[in-house]
Amino acid sequence: MKILILGGTNDVGIHLVNQLLKKKQKVTIATRGMHDDPFEDQVTRIKIDRYDVNSIKDAFFDKKFDVVYDFLAYCSNDIKIALNSIHCKTYILVSSIAVYEDEGEIREDFFLPYRYRIKMGEASDFSYAEGKRQAEAVLSQIYDAQKSLTIRFPILLGEAKESNLLDYYVDHIVHEQPMYIDNMDAKLSFFPNQEAGRFLAFLASAKQEGVYHISSKGNMTVRQIIQYIEEKTNKKACICECDDAAPLNGMKSQTLYLGKVNRLTFKNKPLEKWMYDLLDHTIAQYM
C-alpha cells in the first residue's frame, strides 16, 4: 500500500513508520523538514507547510494514497486544507479524549461530531480541545463521503524525554522541587507511544470506519504515580500552591470504554504491564 503520514517525526509517528516498514508498505512522510528521522532511504519525504493551501496543493496534486494518517489536524481549516487536495482511500485522523467534557467511563458516542456546530477557523482561534472537536466535525459532516477513521487517544507516554510527562514528576521529586498539582486523585487513562504506533499501523488494512477509542486497560491517579516515585527514590514530593504547574493538571477522571476496539483483533497491554517499567526507566535516569 502507498501510505502518507502528515507529521510522523514525533515519537508515535516514528513507531508507526517502523511498523509500516516491517509490513513492507511504501511510506511517504510529509513535514516541514525541521526534524531528522531515522529511516534513511526507506521512506519518501515531502517538505510541506501543512497549514498552507498552496503548499498542500502543489505537493499532492498528482498523487494518490491508500491511507493517510494525519497527526497535524488541530482545527476545522486543517481538515479542509488536507482533504481538498489529498486523494486517498482511507483517511485516519489522530484525535484525543480532550473532545469530551464528561467524566467517568466515556463511550465514543458521548461526543457526536456529525451533530456538532462547525466553526471554520485556524488552530489559534480555538483551544486544543475545541480545535479537535472542530476537526472531527468537519471530517464527519463536510467530508462524509471520504472513508475515514478517527482515533481518540488518551494520555500518550514514551521513553523519550520530550514525550514522557512522567519525567516532570520524577525530576521534581528527586531534586525536591515544589510542584502545583490540581488533580491528585483523578483516574487517568494512558497508552504507550510504541503501542499507539502499532495500533495505527494495524488500522492500515482494517475495514472499519468511524470513531474508536484505544487505551490501556485500567487507570492510574497522579497520587499513585507520586507514591511510587517516592518509594523508589526515598524522596518526598513537595506539593504546594506555586507557579510550577504539573503537566497532567486539568486532566479529568476519564476511563475510556473499550468495547468497540475490543471487537477488533488488536490486543493491547494492561496499564500495569508497562507503566511501572516506564516509571522505573525514568527514575533510573536520575539515580
Phi, psi and chi 1 to 4 in degrees:
 res  aa     phi    psi   chi1   chi2   chi3   chi4
   1 MET       -  151.5  -72.8 -169.4  -70.2      -
   2 LYS   -97.0  120.8  -65.5  176.4   66.3  176.4
   3 ILE  -125.3  133.3  -65.3  176.7      -      -
   4 LEU  -112.0  134.8  170.2   66.6      -      -
   5 ILE  -119.8  116.9  -57.2  173.9      -      -
   6 LEU   -87.0  111.8  -61.3  172.5      -      -
   7 GLY    97.7 -142.2      -      -      -      -
   8 GLY   104.1   -3.1      -      -      -      -
   9 THR  -105.2    5.0   55.2      -      -      -
  10 ASN   -82.3  180.0   63.4    8.2      -      -
  11 ASP   -63.0  -46.1 -162.2   27.8      -      -
  12 VAL   -64.1  -42.3  175.6      -      -      -
  13 GLY   -60.2  -39.5      -      -      -      -
  14 ILE   -62.2  -44.5  -63.5  -64.7      -      -
  15 HIS   -65.5  -38.5  -70.7  -58.3      -      -
  16 LEU   -60.8  -50.1  168.0   60.0      -      -
  17 VAL   -60.9  -42.4  173.8      -      -      -
  18 ASN   -57.7  -42.4  -79.9  -32.6      -      -
  19 GLN   -66.8  -42.3  -70.3  -67.8  -36.3      -
  20 LEU   -65.3  -39.2  -66.8  171.5      -      -
  21 LEU   -65.9  -34.9  -67.7  175.6      -      -
  22 LYS   -61.9  -31.1  -74.5 -179.3 -176.5  178.8
  23 LYS   -87.9    7.6  -61.7  171.9 -175.2  -74.8
  24 LYS    64.7   31.7  -52.1  -60.2 -177.6 -176.0
  25 GLN   -83.8  153.5  -48.9  -69.4   16.4      -
  26 LYS   -90.9  110.4  -63.6  178.8  179.9  178.3
  27 VAL  -109.1  131.9  177.9      -      -      -
  28 THR  -116.9  130.3  -62.7      -      -      -
  29 ILE  -107.8  125.7  -59.7  173.9      -      -
  30 ALA  -113.1  115.3      -      -      -      -
  31 THR  -144.3  180.0   70.1      -      -      -
  32 ARG   -76.0   -8.4  -66.5  177.9  -62.7  167.5
  33 GLY    77.2   21.2      -      -      -      -
  34 MET   -85.7  -19.5  -57.2  -67.1  -72.9      -
  35 HIS  -126.0  141.9  -58.0  -75.1      -      -
  36 ASP   -75.3  158.2  -67.5  -27.5      -      -
  37 ASP  -130.8  163.2   65.0   69.8      -      -
  38 PRO   -92.5   14.4   33.5  -35.0      -      -
  39 PHE   -94.9   -7.3  -54.5  116.1      -      -
  40 GLU    49.8 -123.9  -61.5 -179.3  -15.5      -
  41 ASP   -93.9   15.4   60.4   -6.8      -      -
  42 GLN   -81.0  -16.2  -62.8  178.5   88.7      -
  43 VAL  -129.4  160.8  -57.5      -      -      -
  44 THR   -96.2  140.2  -60.2      -      -      -
  45 ARG  -117.9  137.0  -64.0  169.2 -174.1   80.7
  46 ILE  -125.7  128.2  -61.1  177.1      -      -
  47 LYS   -90.3  122.6 -170.7  173.1 -179.8  179.3
  48 ILE  -137.9  164.2   61.0  165.2      -      -
  49 ASP  -105.5  103.1 -179.2  -17.0      -      -
  50 ARG   -54.7  -26.2  167.7   63.8  178.9   81.9
  51 TYR  -105.2   11.9  -50.2  110.3      -      -
  52 ASP  -112.3  122.3 -179.1   80.8      -      -
  53 VAL   -56.9  -48.6  174.5      -      -      -
  54 ASN   -67.5  -35.4  -67.7  -34.1      -      -
  55 SER   -62.4  -43.6  175.7      -      -      -
  56 ILE   -69.0  -43.1  -61.5  -63.2      -      -
  57 LYS   -59.6  -48.2  -79.8 -177.4  179.5  179.1
  58 ASP   -64.5  -35.0  -67.9  -16.5      -      -
  59 ALA   -75.9  -29.5      -      -      -      -
  60 PHE  -124.9    7.5  -60.8  112.5      -      -
  61 PHE   -61.5  -26.9   77.5   95.4      -      -
  62 ASP  -114.8   21.9   59.5  -13.4      -      -
  63 LYS  -122.8  148.7  -64.0  176.1  177.3   62.2
  64 LYS  -133.5  144.2  -68.0 -176.3  179.7  179.8
  65 PHE  -130.2  152.9  -60.8   92.2      -      -
  66 ASP   -77.0  -43.0  -65.8  -64.6      -      -
  67 VAL  -137.2  138.1 -178.6      -      -      -
  68 VAL  -121.5  127.4  171.7      -      -      -
  69 TYR  -102.9  129.3  -65.5   92.2      -      -
  70 ASP  -117.1  104.1 -163.4  -14.1      -      -
  71 PHE   -87.7   -6.4  -75.0   90.2      -      -
  72 LEU  -117.3   22.4  -58.4  174.7      -      -
  73 ALA   -98.2  107.8      -      -      -      -
  74 TYR  -116.6    6.0  -63.5  106.4      -      -
  75 CYS  -167.7  178.5   63.1      -      -      -
  76 SER   -62.9  -44.9   41.6      -      -      -
  77 ASN   -61.4  -33.0  -78.9    2.7      -      -
  78 ASP   -63.6  -39.1  -67.9  -11.6      -      -
  79 ILE   -66.7  -44.4  -61.1  -65.7      -      -
  80 LYS   -60.8  -45.7 -175.6  177.1  178.6 -178.8
  81 ILE   -60.8  -42.3  -71.5  171.0      -      -
  82 ALA   -69.8  -53.0      -      -      -      -
  83 LEU   -82.4  -10.7  -69.9  179.9      -      -
  84 ASN   -76.2  -17.3  -81.8   -3.3      -      -
  85 SER  -125.8  -22.5  -62.1      -      -      -
  86 ILE  -101.3  126.3  -59.7  173.7      -      -
  87 HIS  -104.3  124.6  -55.0  -73.7      -      -
  88 CYS  -152.1  160.0   61.2      -      -      -
  89 LYS   -78.2  -41.9  -66.4  178.0 -178.2  176.8
  90 THR  -133.3  130.6  -57.5      -      -      -
  91 TYR  -111.6  128.0  172.7   84.3      -      -
  92 ILE  -115.7  114.8  -61.0  177.3      -      -
  93 LEU   -93.6  123.3  172.3   62.8      -      -
  94 VAL   -85.4  111.0  176.6      -      -      -
  95 SER  -119.1 -159.6 -167.8      -      -      -
  96 SER  -152.5  154.9  166.4      -      -      -
  97 ILE   -69.8   -4.8   62.3  168.9      -      -
  98 ALA   -60.8  -18.6      -      -      -      -
  99 VAL   -67.2  -17.3  -60.2      -      -      -
 100 TYR   -92.2  140.7  -60.6  113.1      -      -
 101 GLU  -101.3   -9.5  -64.9 -179.1  -14.0      -
 102 ASP   -77.1  161.7  -50.9   85.5      -      -
 103 GLU  -119.3  171.4  -63.4 -166.8   28.9      -
 104 GLY    86.7 -153.9      -      -      -      -
 105 GLU   -77.9  127.0 -176.3  176.6   60.9      -
 106 ILE  -110.1  127.5  -51.4  -65.8      -      -
 107 ARG  -100.3  158.9  -60.7  175.8   64.6   96.6
 108 GLU   -58.1  -32.8  -75.9   90.9  -16.0      -
 109 ASP   -82.4    7.5   60.4    4.1      -      -
 110 PHE   -72.4  -21.4  -78.0   21.4      -      -
 111 PHE  -129.3  119.5  172.7   67.1      -      -
 112 LEU  -110.5   99.2  -61.1  174.0      -      -
 113 PRO   -64.8  -25.9   21.0  -32.1      -      -
 114 TYR   -73.6   -8.4   60.3   85.1      -      -
 115 ARG  -109.2   -2.4  -68.3 -176.9  178.6  174.8
 116 TYR   -84.7  139.9 -160.4   68.2      -      -
 117 ARG   -71.3  123.4 -177.9  170.3  174.3  -94.3
 118 ILE   -80.8  135.7  -69.4  174.2      -      -
 119 LYS  -128.7  114.5  -62.0  177.7 -177.3  176.5
 120 MET   -73.9  139.5  -60.5  -51.8  -61.2      -
 121 GLY   176.3  174.5      -      -      -      -
 122 GLU   -88.4  167.0  -53.1  -68.3  -18.7      -
 123 ALA   -59.0  -33.2      -      -      -      -
 124 SER   -68.8  -12.8   58.5      -      -      -
 125 ASP   -83.6  -11.0  -62.5  -35.5      -      -
 126 PHE  -131.9  160.7  -51.6  106.1      -      -
 127 SER   -70.2  167.0   66.1      -      -      -
 128 TYR   -57.5  -46.5  172.9   78.3      -      -
 129 ALA   -63.0  -46.0      -      -      -      -
 130 GLU   -67.5  -36.0 -179.6   60.4   17.3      -
 131 GLY   -61.4  -41.4      -      -      -      -
 132 LYS   -66.3  -38.8  -76.8  -64.8 -173.1 -176.7
 133 ARG   -60.7  -43.5  -66.4 -175.0 -162.0  108.0
 134 GLN   -65.6  -40.5  -70.9  -62.4  -33.4      -
 135 ALA   -60.4  -45.8      -      -      -      -
 136 GLU   -63.8  -40.4  -70.5 -166.1   22.8      -
 137 ALA   -63.4  -44.8      -      -      -      -
 138 VAL   -64.1  -41.3  169.9      -      -      -
 139 LEU   -60.7  -45.6  176.0   60.0      -      -
 140 SER   -80.9  -22.4   63.5      -      -      -
 141 GLN  -102.7  -50.2  -65.4  178.0   46.2      -
 142 ILE   -81.9  -34.1  -62.8  177.7      -      -
 143 TYR  -114.2   40.8  -61.3   95.2      -      -
 144 ASP   -66.8  -18.7   54.3  -39.5      -      -
 145 ALA   -78.7  -14.6      -      -      -      -
 146 GLN   -81.8  124.8  169.0   69.9   58.8      -
 147 LYS   -63.2  128.3 -179.4 -174.2  175.0 -175.3
 148 SER  -149.9  158.7   66.2      -      -      -
 149 LEU  -129.3  137.9  -80.6  157.8      -      -
 150 THR  -117.3  122.5  -64.1      -      -      -
 151 ILE  -109.7  117.1  -50.5  -56.7      -      -
 152 ARG   -97.2  105.7  -66.5  175.6 -176.0  157.3
 153 PHE   -87.7  151.7  -77.9  108.5      -      -
 154 PRO   -85.4 -153.4   35.1  -35.1      -      -
 155 ILE   -68.4  124.7  -59.6  162.0      -      -
 156 LEU  -101.1  137.1  -66.0  171.9      -      -
 157 LEU  -133.1  142.3  -63.6  174.4      -      -
 158 GLY  -140.4  171.0      -      -      -      -
 159 GLU   -72.7  -32.0  -71.1 -172.2   -3.7      -
 160 ALA   -60.3  137.4      -      -      -      -
 161 LYS   -56.8  -38.8 -170.7  162.3 -174.3  172.9
 162 GLU   -71.4  -14.6   61.9  -88.5   14.8      -
 163 SER  -115.8   12.1   61.8      -      -      -
 164 ASN  -115.3   94.2 -174.4   -1.1      -      -
 165 LEU   -65.2  -20.7  -60.3  178.7      -      -
 166 LEU   -67.0  -23.1  -57.6  177.9      -      -
 167 ASP   -57.5  -36.9 -175.1   83.5      -      -
 168 TYR   -57.5  -48.2  168.8   92.5      -      -
 169 TYR   -68.2  -42.2  -60.1   93.6      -      -
 170 VAL   -63.6  -47.7  174.6      -      -      -
 171 ASP   -57.0  -48.2 -176.9   17.7      -      -
 172 HIS   -68.7  -36.6  -79.7   65.4      -      -
 173 ILE   -71.5  -45.9  -68.7  170.9      -      -
 174 VAL   -60.4  -40.8  167.8      -      -      -
 175 HIS   -94.5    8.9  -66.1  109.6      -      -
 176 GLU    54.7   42.7  -59.5  177.2  -36.3      -
 177 GLN   -96.5  145.0  -63.6  173.9  -14.6      -
 178 PRO   -70.5  147.1   23.7  -32.5      -      -
 179 MET  -131.7  143.5  -59.1  177.9  -78.5      -
 180 TYR  -102.6  121.0  170.7   60.2      -      -
 181 ILE  -127.9  128.0  -61.3  173.1      -      -
 182 ASP  -111.2    6.9   65.9    1.8      -      -
 183 ASN  -148.4   52.7   58.6  -13.0      -      -
 184 MET   -56.0  -34.3  -75.3  -75.3  -76.3      -
 185 ASP  -112.2   13.2  -63.9  -55.5      -      -
 186 ALA   -67.5  132.1      -      -      -      -
 187 LYS   -85.5  108.2  -64.5  177.9  179.5  179.9
 188 LEU  -104.1  146.9  -54.4  177.8      -      -
 189 SER  -100.8  141.7  -66.0      -      -      -
 190 PHE  -135.1  161.3  -62.5   92.1      -      -
 191 PHE  -153.5  136.0 -160.5   51.2      -      -
 192 PRO   -77.5  143.6   25.6  -30.4      -      -
 193 ASN   -57.0  -40.0  -73.9  -12.3      -      -
 194 GLN   -61.5  -42.0 -173.5  170.4    1.3      -
 195 GLU   -69.9  -32.9  -72.2  -66.7  -78.7      -
 196 ALA   -61.9  -43.1      -      -      -      -
 197 GLY   -63.2  -41.0      -      -      -      -
 198 ARG   -65.1  -40.1 -170.7  169.7   71.0   87.7
 199 PHE   -66.2  -45.1  178.7   62.9      -      -
 200 LEU   -61.2  -40.2  -71.3  170.6      -      -
 201 ALA   -64.7  -38.4      -      -      -      -
 202 PHE   -57.5  -35.4  164.3   82.3      -      -
 203 LEU   -73.1  -15.0  -65.5  174.4      -      -
 204 ALA   -57.4  -34.9      -      -      -      -
 205 SER  -107.6   10.0   55.9      -      -      -
 206 ALA   -77.6  149.7      -      -      -      -
 207 LYS   -93.5   -7.1  -63.1  179.4 -180.0  178.6
 208 GLN   -68.6  157.4  -76.3   72.7   23.5      -
 209 GLU  -134.3  169.7  -62.9 -176.6   54.8      -
 210 GLY    97.0 -157.0      -      -      -      -
 211 VAL  -103.8  135.1  177.9      -      -      -
 212 TYR  -134.1  140.7  -79.8   83.2      -      -
 213 HIS   -88.8  153.3  -71.5  161.3      -      -
 214 ILE  -144.8  136.0 -173.9   66.4      -      -
 215 SER  -164.8  156.8  175.0      -      -      -
 216 SER   -69.5  146.9  -65.7      -      -      -
 217 LYS   -71.0  130.4  -62.5  172.1 -175.5  175.8
 218 GLY   103.7  173.3      -      -      -      -
 219 ASN  -145.1  172.9   51.8   49.8      -      -
 220 MET  -149.8  146.5 -170.8  172.6  -72.1      -
 221 THR   -97.6  160.0   65.7      -      -      -
 222 VAL   -61.4  -35.7  174.4      -      -      -
 223 ARG   -59.4  -43.0 -172.9 -178.6  -58.8  -82.1
 224 GLN   -64.5  -39.7  -71.4  173.6  -62.0      -
 225 ILE   -62.4  -46.9  -69.1  169.4      -      -
 226 ILE   -65.1  -42.4  -73.0  174.4      -      -
 227 GLN   -61.9  -38.1  -72.8  173.2  -15.4      -
 228 TYR   -66.2  -44.0 -174.7   84.7      -      -
 229 ILE   -63.9  -42.5  -61.8  168.6      -      -
 230 GLU   -58.9  -44.3  -71.3  178.3  -32.2      -
 231 GLU   -64.3  -41.6  179.0 -177.6  -28.2      -
 232 LYS   -75.6  -29.2  -70.9  -70.7 -176.9  174.9
 233 THR  -101.8  -11.7   62.3      -      -      -
 234 ASN    58.5   35.5 -161.3   29.8      -      -
 235 LYS  -122.8  156.5  -62.4  -88.1 -169.9  172.7
 236 LYS  -108.7  131.4 -171.6   69.8  176.9  174.0
 237 ALA   -68.0  141.3      -      -      -      -
 238 CYS  -106.2  101.0  177.8      -      -      -
 239 ILE  -111.2  124.0  -58.4  166.5      -      -
 240 CYS  -157.5  175.9   60.5      -      -      -
 241 GLU   -79.6  106.1  -65.8  -78.3  -16.3      -
 242 CYS  -150.9  179.6   64.7      -      -      -
 243 ASP   -85.6   -7.0  -66.0  -29.0      -      -
 244 ASP   -91.1   86.7 -160.5  -19.5      -      -
 245 ALA   -81.1  135.5      -      -      -      -
 246 ALA   -71.4  149.3      -      -      -      -
 247 PRO   -68.3  -21.5   21.8  -32.6      -      -
 248 LEU   -92.9    4.8  -66.2  175.3      -      -
 249 ASN   -57.0  143.8  -80.9    8.9      -      -
 250 GLY    87.1  -14.1      -      -      -      -
 251 MET   -72.0  134.5  -59.2  -65.1  -66.5      -
 252 LYS   -92.5  165.1  -58.3 -176.6  -77.4  -74.7
 253 SER   -69.4  108.4  -71.1      -      -      -
 254 GLN  -141.6  121.3  -67.3  177.7  -38.1      -
 255 THR  -112.5  121.4  -59.2      -      -      -
 256 LEU   -78.8  127.5  -65.7 -179.0      -      -
 257 TYR   -66.4  127.4  171.8   74.8      -      -
 258 LEU  -114.0   13.8  -60.7  175.7      -      -
 259 GLY   -59.5  -38.0      -      -      -      -
 260 LYS   -68.7  -49.9 -151.7  174.0  160.8 -176.3
 261 VAL   -69.9  -27.4   75.8      -      -      -
 262 ASN   -68.0  -16.9  -75.4  -16.4      -      -
 263 ARG   -79.2  -10.5  -67.6 -166.2  -72.3  -88.6
 264 LEU   -83.0  172.0  -55.2  179.4      -      -
 265 THR   -86.7   -2.4   57.4      -      -      -
 266 PHE   -72.3  133.3 -177.8   85.1      -      -
 267 LYS  -117.0  127.4  -57.5  -61.3  179.8 -175.2
 268 ASN  -118.5  160.8   60.1  -33.3      -      -
 269 LYS   -81.4  142.6  -61.2  176.8 -176.4  177.3
 270 PRO   -62.6  156.5  -18.8   30.6      -      -
 271 LEU   -56.8  -44.9 -177.8   61.0      -      -
 272 GLU   -68.0  -15.2   64.7  -88.6   12.2      -
 273 LYS   -74.2  -18.1  -68.6  -70.3 -174.1 -179.1
 274 TRP  -133.4  -24.5   62.5  -88.9      -      -
 275 MET   -63.4  -44.4  175.6   61.6   93.2      -
 276 TYR   -69.7  -32.4  -66.2  114.1      -      -
 277 ASP   -63.6  -40.9  -73.3  -16.5      -      -
 278 LEU   -66.9  -40.7  179.9   57.0      -      -
 279 LEU   -61.7  -43.6  -81.6  165.5      -      -
 280 ASP   -62.0  -42.3  -71.8  -18.4      -      -
 281 HIS   -60.9  -42.4  168.6   82.7      -      -
 282 THR   -68.0  -44.5  -51.6      -      -      -
 283 ILE   -61.1  -39.3  -68.8  166.9      -      -
 284 ALA   -60.2  -26.1      -      -      -      -
 285 GLN   -69.4  -16.2  -48.8  -54.3  -52.4      -
 286 TYR  -113.3   -2.2  -70.5   89.0      -      -
 287 MET  -106.9      -  -57.6  -59.3  -72.8      -
